[in-house]
Amino acid sequence: LPEHTLAAKALAHGMGAEFLEQDVVLTKDDQPIVVHDIHLDTVTNVAEVFPDRKRNDGRYYAIDLTLAEVKRLRATERVDAKTNKPVFPTRFPPHKSHFSISTLAEELELIQGLNKSSGRAAGIYTEIKQPAWHQREGKDISKIVLAVLDHYGYREPNDLAFVQCFDVAETKRIRQELNCRLRLVQLLGATGWPEGGADFDHQALVKAVSEIANYAEGIGPQMSDVVRGRRDNGDPILTSLVEVAHQHGLVVHPYTLRADALPEYTESFDELVKLFFVDAKVDGFFTDFPDLALQARDRR
């Protein structure tokens, strides 16, 4: 199901996901909604409903619609912005059924309700999307999102919640200026992250990780920042990132392990999970297949 719908989160909860992720952006009237990124055209029928709302770049932005307008849209499995073809063609057919985009509040209420009715305790893992872009548009997304989390009882370090962000300056601000006590995770992208050959430059890696440890409790690297492939004898090529992060007290949650998009160095999802949990010793990971991931992890 489209990852930004309540139906998808209910299904993931039922599959045993220990934390459920919310990618959050703002609407025109400052409502935090759960959607993959700041654009709507790859995950909804916005071009049909509001054809005049596209910007000069041809894209449709959530920030240009009110929540009431967003609720008029039909959410769909993600498609490529250029080809309009499904990013993951074997998943739920795009533009089928009547799914809608949820607000952050609606999703938190769903998760808490499912926790009560099921007796499970699934946590939340909220990502603040493109805060600098929102700020240029006149909106403080971090302050708004943290207020919603606080309203629903997510405010202390031992709460079942993580807050993540790619923006280093903003993650620091969330801790130091906005005084967030929740566990923070610094997401790591390709740009600006020290890398050298099969492994990172050790001195640069230690410096970067030690700086992150001053304001965050964890890191969210790309899969390729943890595992680079296999040697000729079949042994995995692991970077020193997890080891260094653990030395600085940080948890490591790489993204995104997918059964329908296996890297070339694995032949099965079970093998991929083993590679990250057993060989690389990560503390957890993001996946679109929580049931398969938990089964594979528990077998190990």
C-alpha positions in Angstrom: 0.0 0.0 0.0 1.2 3.6 -0.5 3.6 4.2 2.4 2.1 7.6 3.3 -1.4 6.2 4.1 -3.0 5.1 7.4 -3.8 1.7 5.8 -0.1 1.1 5.1 0.9 2.0 8.7 -1.9 -0.2 10.1 -0.6 -3.1 8.0 3.0 -2.5 9.1 1.9 -2.4 12.7 0.2 -5.7 12.2 3.3 -7.1 10.6 5.2 -6.4 13.8 7.1 -3.3 12.9 8.8 -2.1 16.1 8.9 1.6 14.9 6.8 3.2 12.2 8.3 6.1 10.2 6.6 9.4 9.4 8.1 11.6 6.7 6.6 15.0 7.5 6.1 18.2 5.4 3.8 21.2 5.9 0.7 22.4 4.1 -0.1 26.0 3.3 -2.0 26.3 6.6 0.9 24.9 8.7 -0.5 21.4 9.1 2.1 18.6 9.3 1.2 15.8 6.9 2.9 12.4 6.3 4.2 12.3 2.8 7.4 11.1 1.2 8.8 14.5 0.3 7.8 18.2 -0.4 6.2 17.3 -3.7 2.8 15.8 -4.2 2.8 14.9 -7.9 4.5 11.6 -7.6 2.2 10.2 -4.8 -1.2 11.8 -5.6 -3.5 12.9 -8.4 -2.8 16.5 -7.6 -2.2 17.4 -11.3 -5.8 16.3 -12.1 -7.5 18.0 -9.1 -5.4 21.2 -9.0 -3.8 21.6 -12.5 -3.1 25.3 -11.9 -1.1 24.8 -8.7 2.2 23.7 -10.3 5.2 25.9 -9.9 7.5 27.0 -12.7 9.5 23.8 -12.4 6.4 21.8 -13.2 6.1 20.3 -9.7 3.3 20.4 -7.2 4.2 21.2 -3.6 2.3 20.3 -0.5 3.0 23.8 0.9 0.9 25.3 -1.8 -2.3 23.5 -0.7 -4.3 23.7 2.5 -5.0 20.6 4.5 -8.6 20.6 3.2 -7.3 20.6 -0.4 -4.8 17.9 0.4 -7.7 15.8 1.7 -9.4 16.0 -1.7 -6.4 14.1 -3.3 -6.1 10.4 -3.9 -2.8 9.0 -2.6 -1.0 6.4 -4.7 2.1 4.2 -4.8 5.0 6.4 -5.7 5.7 7.0 -9.4 8.8 8.4 -11.2 8.3 12.2 -11.8 9.7 11.9 -15.3 8.3 8.7 -16.6 5.1 8.4 -14.4 5.9 4.7 -14.0 5.9 3.0 -10.6 9.1 3.2 -8.7 8.4 -0.3 -7.4 6.3 -2.0 -10.1 5.5 -5.2 -8.2 3.8 -3.3 -5.4 0.3 -2.0 -5.1 -0.9 -0.7 -8.5 -0.7 3.1 -8.8 -3.9 5.1 -9.0 -6.0 2.3 -7.7 -8.5 2.4 -4.8 -9.2 5.5 -2.6 -6.3 6.2 -0.2 -5.7 9.6 1.3 -2.7 11.4 2.9 -2.8 11.5 6.7 -1.8 14.3 9.1 0.9 13.6 11.6 -1.8 13.8 14.3 -3.9 11.2 12.6 -1.0 8.8 12.3 0.0 9.2 15.9 -3.6 8.5 17.0 -3.7 5.4 14.8 -0.4 4.0 16.2 -1.4 4.7 19.8 -4.8 3.1 19.2 -3.3 0.0 17.6 -0.8 -0.2 20.5 -3.8 -0.3 22.9 -5.9 -2.7 21.0 -3.1 -5.1 20.1 -1.1 -5.0 23.4 2.0 -4.1 21.4 4.2 -1.1 21.8 5.3 0.2 18.4 7.2 3.4 18.5 7.4 6.3 16.1 10.3 7.5 13.9 9.6 11.0 12.6 11.6 12.6 9.9 11.5 16.4 9.4 11.8 16.9 5.7 13.8 19.7 4.2 13.6 22.2 7.1 15.8 24.8 5.4 13.5 24.8 2.4 10.4 25.2 4.7 12.2 28.1 6.4 12.8 29.8 3.1 9.0 29.5 2.5 8.4 31.2 5.9 7.6 28.1 8.0 9.4 26.6 11.0 8.5 22.9 10.4 10.7 21.6 13.3 8.9 23.7 15.9 5.5 22.7 14.6 6.3 19.0 14.4 7.8 18.9 17.9 4.7 20.6 19.3 2.5 17.8 17.8 4.8 15.1 19.2 4.7 16.7 22.6 0.9 17.0 22.5 0.7 13.2 21.9 3.1 12.5 24.8 6.4 12.1 22.9 8.8 14.3 24.8 11.3 12.3 26.9 14.4 10.3 26.0 12.9 7.0 27.1 9.7 7.5 25.0 9.2 5.2 22.1 10.2 7.9 19.6 13.1 9.0 17.4 13.3 12.3 15.5 15.5 12.2 12.4 16.7 14.8 9.9 19.3 15.0 7.1 20.0 18.7 7.8 22.9 18.8 10.3 22.4 22.5 11.3 18.7 21.8 11.9 19.3 18.6 13.9 21.7 20.6 16.1 19.0 23.4 16.4 16.4 20.8 17.4 18.6 19.8 20.3 20.2 23.0 21.3 17.6 25.8 20.5 14.3 23.9 20.5 15.4 21.8 23.5 14.1 18.5 22.1 14.7 15.7 24.6 13.7 12.9 22.3 16.3 10.7 20.8 17.8 12.4 17.7 19.2 10.6 14.7 21.4 12.3 12.2 20.6 11.0 8.7 23.6 10.7 6.4 23.4 11.4 2.7 26.1 11.2 0.0 27.0 14.8 0.0 29.7 16.0 2.4 30.2 12.6 4.2 33.9 11.6 4.3 34.5 8.6 2.2 37.6 7.0 0.8 37.8 3.8 -1.3 36.4 0.7 0.3 36.3 2.4 3.7 36.1 5.9 5.2 39.2 7.9 6.0 39.5 6.9 9.6 40.5 10.2 11.0 37.8 12.1 9.1 35.2 9.4 10.2 36.1 9.7 13.9 35.9 13.5 13.7 32.5 13.4 12.0 31.0 10.8 14.3 32.4 12.5 17.5 30.7 15.7 16.4 27.4 14.0 15.8 27.6 12.4 19.3 27.6 15.8 20.8 24.0 16.4 19.8 22.4 13.1 18.6 21.9 9.6 19.8 22.2 7.8 16.5 23.0 8.0 12.8 21.0 6.8 9.8 23.5 6.0 7.0 22.9 4.7 3.6 23.3 0.9 3.2 26.4 1.5 1.1 28.0 3.4 4.0 27.9 0.2 6.0 28.4 -2.6 3.4 30.3 -2.0 0.2 29.9 -5.4 -1.4 31.7 -8.7 -1.2 35.3 -9.8 -1.8 36.2 -12.6 -4.2 36.0 -15.2 -1.5 32.5 -14.1 -0.5 33.4 -12.2 2.7 31.4 -8.9 3.1 33.3 -5.6 2.6 32.3 -3.7 5.7 33.2 -0.1 6.5 34.3 0.9 10.0 31.3 3.2 10.4 29.3 1.0 12.8 32.3 0.2 15.0 33.3 3.9 15.3 29.7 4.9 15.9 29.3 2.3 18.7 32.6 3.6 20.2 30.9 7.0 20.5 27.7 5.6 22.0 25.6 6.1 18.8 23.1 3.6 17.5 23.2 2.8 13.8 20.0 2.5 11.7 20.8 2.2 7.9 18.2 2.7 5.2 16.5 1.1 3.2 16.5 -2.7 3.0 14.0 -3.9 0.4 13.1 -7.4 -0.7 12.3 -6.1 -4.2 15.4 -4.1 -4.7 18.3 -6.3 -3.5 21.8 -5.0 -3.9 23.9 -7.0 -6.3 26.0 -8.6 -3.5 23.0 -10.5 -2.1 20.7 -13.2 -3.5 18.0 -13.1 -0.9 16.4 -10.7 1.6 17.3 -13.2 4.4 20.9 -13.0 3.4 20.7 -9.2 3.3 19.3 -9.0 6.9 22.0 -11.4 8.1 24.6 -9.3 6.5 23.5 -6.1 8.3 22.5 -7.5 11.7 25.0 -10.3 12.2 28.0 -9.2 10.1 27.8 -5.4 10.3 26.1 -5.4 13.8 23.7 -2.6 13.1 21.2 -1.8 15.8 18.2 -1.7 13.5 17.3 -0.7 10.0 14.6 0.8 7.8 12.7 -1.6 5.6 9.5 -1.7 3.5 9.1 -5.4 4.6 8.9 -5.5 8.4 7.4 -9.0 8.5 10.2 -10.5 6.4 12.8 -8.5 8.3 11.7 -9.6 11.7 11.5 -13.3 10.6 15.0 -13.1 9.2 16.3 -11.3 12.3 14.7 -13.8 14.7 16.1 -16.7 12.8 19.6 -15.3 13.5 
